[in-house]
């Protein structure tokens, strides 16, 4: 490679190609910019462009700002290059602001656009030209010479801010202007030119937006036929931190044909905080999008959805093997933002340390270091909790079996199907009590449940007949971990509750079943439910935003006859439900609910069965028989149990036959989780521990009661 001095000598030659090559090489070298700046007056436009571009990376280039400004009134190719360099120099070129002000009055659209673009980077020196920039907003003409040069291959396509005065002025006013120009920018939203509309939206984003004034307009612009305009409207709504209705409108664009629009919709939702959580499923579907831009945006958005987003860590992990390097690196970085759940996939990330792409390998190295820190922090927290809790636990007298006087205002919550994930139980499998459970489970189940939990495949673990035993064991393993981390809470809780399958875990902890009896029932229940689900076409959907009375009415309208099934299956949190039934009826409900005013989300769920509906009647009959067969092995509960069927508690000492009826009827009736949590809070339960994989129940508690959510701790396994 030629030395700097040789390249400088090359600049004075006659060969244009050699001069252009020398300029490119010198742009990254520490040389005096003066020798390059002289070439701005060269007779050949190609040389002038090469000189302007080289100056962008050179120290002292501001000395050439006057010469750069002078060239902006000439050839389009040269003007664009000089404008870009002056914009890069920013306030260092502020002495040229008066020149740019004069250019704003030029007859050439290209000159006006370039001047406005340069002024946008000049800071306070450009303030006196705001009025002229506002006037330029009305100039929607275009410098067509840049199109001709681009078509001829002389120069790349020129951005709108360097060929359209209205676009450039909007860009500049977004940076320099204030509230005074908002009205004029809003007028541009009705322009016939899509680039002008998009430019106006981007400028309004930069200025800062008034949600009450702008939200409805931007929602309307989501339907704009120009992808750039719809994408800009998405970004604007994200900046507004908009309402639930805005989030729902943006979410509709997750299925848009344009990758630009889809990616903008994802990024917008990721800025909306809790509102994005309702759209995690459609966001995760974009992990398989053909566009790397969309895939990466979706991964970042899901990773930013807190505890609910962490539930999808295994799906993020899959992308560490994607053919696209950027996707792999983004997935690795996302796992580091998913806490302990992301750290579970350290082995998969370690495999990327030898990735052929250096960016991916570097991301993996950083991730492994962060995982080590996460694990150290987690271990320290467990140790501290145990040390704090142990002395207090020793000081407590043994509680009397018939009295609740020594009980704490603690409720234990146990998750159901849907919280499972591959690698669950990895951190607790070596605890003696958990080892014993797993050994007993293998004999009862006839297969290695630990291997399935640790290695998958995920498709098998998701099947009802496998998932229910896994979640039952997972909940009890978490309870064993709670005994170690916080024995005071584990020994003196006042109440328990479990979601669907989790009710069996809760009843085991309440002393109704022993582990073996509970597992046999759960195994039987899962197999019976799967059999019932496969007996006819069934479907389950989630609906958010509608009142139960409205949803009940819609379900009734969608049923085709008295024997058809379409009903609310789970009442999870305020205006948050799942509905299930015959596939054809639920398909109708999906569309009808989505079209109903106030609906924030209506989406199909992976679950194949219509659980907690009349479709489960065959399973209910079988389960009732199985429950009665083990009635002699069951005991009345030793604490309050808040049950799914009624949403209320049954007291210690409740007769076993009553519990059997509650469990059987649970299969064919709505799970009243939200009312059950409300009843616990009303009864004075103020501290909650979610015992089991993931943080699904804690995430729902956030929507039920913010104070309770803050006092809910996950015992993750």
N, C-alpha and C positions, 0 to 999 in steps of 0.2 A: 504493500500500500504506500502511496506517495506521501511524503512528509508535508506538513503545513506550508512550509516555505515553497516547496515545489508546486503545490496547489495554487498558492497566491500568484506565482509567476504564470501559471496556466491561465489565470483570469485575463491577462493582457494579450492573449493570443487572438488569432483570427477564426479559429474553428469553434463554431457555436456549440456543438455537442460537447466538446472538451470543457468549454466554459461552464455549461450547465452542470456537467458532472462534478467539476471542481466546487461549484457553489454548494451542491448537495453534500459533498464530503466535508466542506469547511463548516457547515451549519452545526456540527457536533464537536467542533474543535475550539480550543481556547485561543482565538486569534483576534486581531483588531478588526472590528466590523467595518472600518472605513474603506478597506480595499474592496469589500463586497458592495457597500453602499454606492460607490462610484458607478457601478454597473446599472443603477436605476436610470441613468441617462443614456444607456446603450441604445443603438438604433434598432436592435432586434428585440421584439416583444418577448420572445422566449427567454432571453437573457434577463430582461427586466423582471419577469415573473420568478425565475430561479433565484435572483438576488433578493427579491422581496421575501420569498419563502425561506431562504437561508438566514435572513436577519431575525426571524422569529426565535431561533435558538441561540442567538449570540448576545453576549454581554455588550452593553453600550449601544445597542441598536436604536435607542431613543434619539441618538444624535442624528439619525437619518429620518426622523419623523416628518420633517418639513418636505424632504424630497419624496417620501412616500405619499404624503397628502397631495403634492403637486401632480403626481401620476394618476390620481383617482379620476380626473376629468377626461382621460384619454381612452385607450383601447379597453374593451370590456374584460378581456383576459387579464390584463395588467391591473385594472381597477380592483377586481375581486381579490387578487393576491395581495395588493397593497392594503386593502381594507381589512383583510384577515390579520395582517401583521400589526396594523395600528390597533386593532381590537385587542390583540395579545399584549401589546405594550400597555394598554389601559391608561391609568392616570399618568404614566411616564410620558405619554404623548399629549397630555392635556393642553399644551400650548397650541395645538392645532384645532382646538374646539371652535374658535372663530371661523376658521377655514371651512370646517364641516357645517357650521351654521349657514354660511353663504351657499354651500352646495345643496342645502335643503330647498333652495329656491330654483335650482337648476331645472332646465326643461327635460333633461334625460331621466327617465324613471330609475335607470341603473345607478346614476350618480346620486340621486336623492336617497335611494335605498342604502347604498354603501355608506353615505354620510350618517344616516340615522343609526345604522349598525355600529359604526365606529363610536359615535357619541354615547351609546349605551354602556361603554366601558370607561368613560372619562370622568365619572363621578361628579363632584360639585362643579367642575368647570363646564359641564354640559347643562347645568340647571337653567341658565338664561335662555336656552333653546327649547324648553319644554313647549312653549306656545307654538313654535314652528313645527315641532314634532306632532302636536295635536292636529295642526292643520294638514299635515301629511297623511293622517289617518284617512282622509277623504280621497286620497290618490290611489285608486285600485288598478292603475295601469301597470305594465310590466315591461322589463327590458328583454325583448325577444332575441336579441343578438346572442345572449348566453346559451339559449336553446340551440341556436344554429351552430355555435362553436362546439357545444357538447355533442351534437349529432355528427359533426365532422370529426370527432375524436381529438379535437385540439385541447379541450379542457373537460374535467368531470362536470357532472350536473351541478348547477349552482343552487344553493338553498334559497328558499323564498325570501329570506331576510336580506339577500344581496341582489335581488332582482325586482321585488315588489315594494314600493314605498309604504303602503299600508301595513304590510307585514313587518317591515323593519321598524316603522314608527311604533307599532304596538309592542314589539320586543323591547325597544328602548324605554317606552313609557312604563312598561312593567317593572323596569329596574329604577328608572329615575322619577316617574310620576307619582301621584298620590290620588287621594279621593276625587280630586277635581276632574280627572280624565276618565273615571269609571263609567259615567254616562255615555261618553263617546265610544268607549270600548264595547259597551253593551249594545250600542247601535250596530256595531260590526257583526254581531252574532246573526243578523239577518242578511248578511252579504250573500250574493250569489256565488262568490268565489270561496271554495272550501278552504283554501290556504289562509285566506283572510279570517274566516270564522275560527279556524284552529289557532291562528296567531292571537286573536282577541282573547280566546279562552286562556291560553298560556300566559298572556299578560295579566289577566285578572287573577290568576293563581298567584303570580309573583307579588301583586299589589297587596293581596290579603282580601279575603272574601267575607261578606255578611251573609250567613246562612239563610236568614229569613228572606233576604232579597234575592238571592241567587239560586237556591236549591232547585226550585221548580223548573227554572230555565235550563239548568244543566241536565236535569232528568229528561227533559224534552229532547235535548241535543244528543242523548245517548242513542236516539233512533236516526241520527243523521246518516245519510247514505255514504258519506265520505269517512273511511276508517280513521283518518287522522283526527277528524272532528270528534267522532265518538270516543276515541282514545283520550283526547284532551278533556272531554267532559267527564270521563271516568276519573282522571287524575284530579280534576277540580273537586269532584264530590268526595274523593279521598281526603283532600286537604281541608274540606269543610267539616270533617268528622261528623258526617251526616246522620240522618235518622234511619230507623229500620226500613222505612219505605225506600229510601235512597239505596240502601245496601241491597235490598231485594231487586231493585231495578238494575243495579250494576251487575249483580250475580247472573242475571239473564244473559249477559254478554259473555259469560264463561263458555258458551257454546257458539260464539260468533265464528264466522268463517275466516276472519282476518286474525293472524297471529298477533299483530300489533294491538288490536282491540282486546283480544283475550288477555294478553300480558298486562295491559293497562287496567283491565277490570280486576285482575288478581292483585296488582299493586295497590289499587284503590281500596279493595276490601281489607288488605293487610294494614292499611292506615286507620281503619274504622274500629279498631279494638275489639270489644266484645261482640260487635255486630258481625264480624267475620266468622265467629265460631259456629253460627247457624249454617254455614256453607262449607264446612270441612269436607263433606263427602264429594261434592262437585269439584272442589279444589284438588282433592287427591286424585280424581279421575284424570286431571290434567298432567299428572306425573307421566302418563303415557302419550302425551301430545307429541306430534311430529316435530314441532318447533322447539329448539333448545331454549329460546327466549321465554316461551310459555312454561316449559317444564321448570326452569330455574326460578321463575317468578312464583310458581305454585309451591315449590319446595320451601322457599323463604317465607311465604305467607303462612303455611301450615306450621312451620317451626316457630313462628311468632304468635301462635294461638295458645300459648301457655299450656296449662295442664291438659286441656282437651286436645291440643295439637300433638302433645307427647304420645297420645294413643296411636299415632300413625308413624312412629319412629321406625317400625319394621319395614313399612313401605318406602320410607325415605332411604333406609339402608339398602334396599334393592337397587337403587339408582347409583350406588357406588360402583356397580358393575356395568353401567350404561356405556355404550360405544363413544358417546360424546364426552370429551374431556371436561368441558365447562360444567356439564351436568354432574359428572362424578365429583368434581371439586365442590360444587354448590351443595350436594347431598352431604358430603363430609362435614362441611362447615355448619350445615343445619343440625346435624347430630350433636355438635358441641353445644348448641343452644337448647337442647332438649333434656338437659339435666341428667339425672341418674338413668332415665329411660334411654337416652341417647348413648350413654356410656356403656350400656349393655352390649353394644355392637362394636366394642373395641377391637375384637379379633378381626372382624370384617374390614375395619378401617386400617388395621395394621397390614393387611394384604395389599393396600394401596401405597404403602411406603416405597415399593419398588415399581410404581407406575411409570410407564415410559414418558408420560407428560410431566415435566418438572413442576408445573403449577399444582397438579394433583398430588404429587408426592410431597410437596411442601405443605399443602393443606392437611394431608394425613399426618405428617410429623407434628404439626401444631395441635391437631385434634387429640392425638395420643397423649401429648403433654397435658392438655386440658382435662382429659378423662382422668388422668392420675390425680389431678387437683380435686376433681369432683368426688372421686372415691375417698380421698383423704379427708375431705370436709365431711362427707357422709359418715365415715367411721368415727370421726371426732365427735360429731353430733350424737351418735348412738351411745358412745362412751359417756359423754356428759350427761345425757338423759338418764342413763342407768345409774350413774353415781349420785345424781340428784334424787332420783326416785327411790333408790335402795334404802337409805336411812329412814325415809318417811314410811316406806312399806313395813320395815321392821318394827317401827313404833306403833303401827296400827294394830288394834286388837282384832282377833278373828271375828268376822261378822256373823251374827246369829242368822240361821237359815230362815227363820220366820219373820225377821225384822228388816226393814229397809232403812233404819235409822243411821247406819254407818255407810250407806251407799253414797257415792258421789253423783253429781249432776252430769254423769257421763253416759253417752249413748254410743254403742258399737254398731257400725253399718257394714253390711256385706254386699258386694256387687254381684251381679248376675252375668248371664251370657252377654258377650260383647266386649268385656274387659280383658279377655284372654289375649295372649301374644306369645309368639315363639321366643324362647329364652326365659319365660316366667319360671320362678322357683330357683333360678341359678344361684342366687345369693343366700338362700336358706336351706338348700337341699342337704347340707352337711350337719344341720342342727339335729341332735339325737332324737328329739320328739318328732321332727319332720321325717327323718329317716325311717322311723318306726311306722309312721302313717303310710309312707310310700311303699314299704315292704308289704304291709297289709293290703294296700290298694292293688298291688300287682296280683295277689292271690284272688281277690274278689273280682277284679275287672278282666283278668286273663290276658292282659298286655302291659307293657312297660309305659305307664302314664308319664313318668319322669322324662323318658327319652322323647316322647311326643311333645311334652312341654318345652324341652330344651332345643330340640332339633326340628320339630315340625314333621311333615310339611304343614304350612299354615292352613291350607285348604282342608286338611283332615282335622286339625285342631278346632276349626270353625264349625264342624258338623256337630249338631246338637248332642248326639249320643256320646261324643268324646269330650265336647266342651264342658258339659255340665259336671261330670266327675272332676275334670281339671280345675274348674272354678271352685267347686266345693272344697277340694284339697287346698287350693290357693288361699281361700279365705281363712281356713283353719291354720295354715302355715303362718299367715300374717298375724293371727291371734297369738300364736306361739312366740312370734317375734315381738309383739306388744308386751307379752309377759316379761321378756328380757329387757326391753327398752324402757318400759314404764309399768312396772308391776303394780303400782298403786292403782292405776286406771284399769288394768287387766283384772284385778281382783275385786274391785269395788264399784264396777259400773252399775248403773241403775236399770238400763234398758238396752234392748237390741232390736234391730230391724234388718231385713235383707230384701233386695230387689229380685223378685221372681225366684229363680233358683237360689239366690242368696238367702231366702227365707229358711231354707233347710240348714244352711250354715249357721244362721242366727239361732235356730232352735237347738242345734247341737251345742252351741256355746251356752244356751240357756238351760241345758241339762235334759232336754226332751228326748234326744237320741244319744247313743254313744256313737263313736266314729264309724264303726263297722256297720251298724244299722242304718245310719244316715247315708253312707256311701252306697249301700245296696239299694236304698230307695231312690237315690239320685240317679244311679245307673239305670234302674228300671224306668224312672220318669223320663230320662233323656231318650231311651230307646222307644218308649211308647209315644212320645211327642214326635219323634222323627217319623215313625210309622204313620201316625195320623197326618203329618204334614205331606207325606208322599201319596196319601190316598186320593187326593184331588188337587187341582191347580189352586194354589193359594198365594197370597201376596201380603206384604206388610209395608206400610209407608210411615214417614214421620211428617207431622204437620205442626207448624209453629205460628202463633199470631192470632188464632181464632179461639173464641170462647167455647167451652165444652157444649153448651146448648146449641150453638151454631153448627158445630161438628156433628153432634148427634142427629140434627135435622138433615145435614148433607148425607150422612150415612144412610138414613132412612130413604132418602130420594134415590140413592144409588142401588138399593136392593131391588132385584127384579121380581121377587116373590117372597112368600112367607118362609120358605126354606133357604133362601139365599142369605149369605152372611156378609155383613159389612158393619163393623162396630169399632168403637174406641177400645183399644187393648191396653194402653198404658197412659196414665195421667202422671207425667214425670215432673213437671214444674209449671208455674202459672202460664196458661195458654201454650203449653208444650205437650204434645201427645204423640203416640203412635197408634195407627189404626190398622186393622187387618181383617181378612175374610176371604171370600171367593175372589180369585184373581180378576175376573171380569168386572166385578162390582168395585173392587178397590182401584182398578185402573180408572174407572169413571170418577171415583172420589178424588184421585190424584189430580185429574184435570179440573174438576169442579171446585175443589178446595183452592187450588192454585189461582183460579179466576175470581175467587171471592175477595171482596174488599177487606183489607186488614191482614190477609195471609202474608206472612213473611217468608215462609218456605213450605214447600210440599215436595217431598222426594221419596223415591223408592229405597227400601233398605235391602241389604244383602240377605237377611233372614228369609228362608224359603217358606217357613210355616206361619200359619195364622194363629200364633200362640195367644192364649188368654182370650179366645173367642169360642163360639159354639163349634167351630171346626175341630176343636180338641176334645169333643165329647167322648169319642172312643178311648182316648188316652185317659180321660177322667175316670171312666168306669174301671179300667184296668188298674189305675193308680189307687183308687178307693179300695179295691180288693187287696192290693199289696199292703196298703197301710193297715188295714184291719188284721192282716196276717201277723204283723209285728206289733200290734197294739200292746201286747203283754210286755214288750221290751221298751216301751215308751213311758216317760214320766211327766208329770205336770211341770211347767216351767218354774225356775227359781228366781225369775226376774220379770219385769214387764217386757212384753213382746208386742211391737207395733206391726200389725199384720196387713198384707197386701189387699185382702178381700174387702175389709171394712175401712181401712185407713185409721183405725183406732187400736187401742192396746187391749191385750188380754192380760190378766193379772197373774201373779205367781199362784200356783195351785189350780189353775184352770184345768178341768177334766180332760183327759186324753181324747175321748170320743169327739169332743168339741173341736179340738185341734185337727183331728183327722178330717172332719168335714170342711174345715177352713182350707186345708191343703188341697183337698180334692177339688173344691169349687174354685180355687185360685186358677186352675188351668183353663176354665171356660169363662172367666169374668175379668173385668178390667183391673189392672194393678193400680191401686190408689197410693202411689208413692208420695206425691205432693201433699195430699191430706195427712198421710202418716207423719211426714216431717213437720207439718204444721202442728199436729197433735203433740209431738215430742217437745217442740218449742213451748207450746202452751202449758205443758206439764212441768216446765222448768228445766228440761235438759238443755245445757248450755255449752257443753264440750263434746265434740264428736271425733271418733276415730274410724276412718274408712279402712277396713281390714281386707286387703286383697289386691290383685294386680291393678295397675293404672289408677286414675283419679276421676273416674266417671261420675261417681256419686258426689264428690266434692265439687266438680264442675256444675252439676245440677243444683247443688246447694247454693251456689253463687246466684242462681236465678230465683231461688226460693226465699232466701234471707241472707243479706250481706253480712250481718253480724255473725250468724251461724257459720257462714262460709269462712270467715276469718278465724273461727275457732274450730275448724275441721282440719284434722291432720291425717295424712295418708300413711298407712303402714304398708309400704310397697314391697311386693315379692316378685 
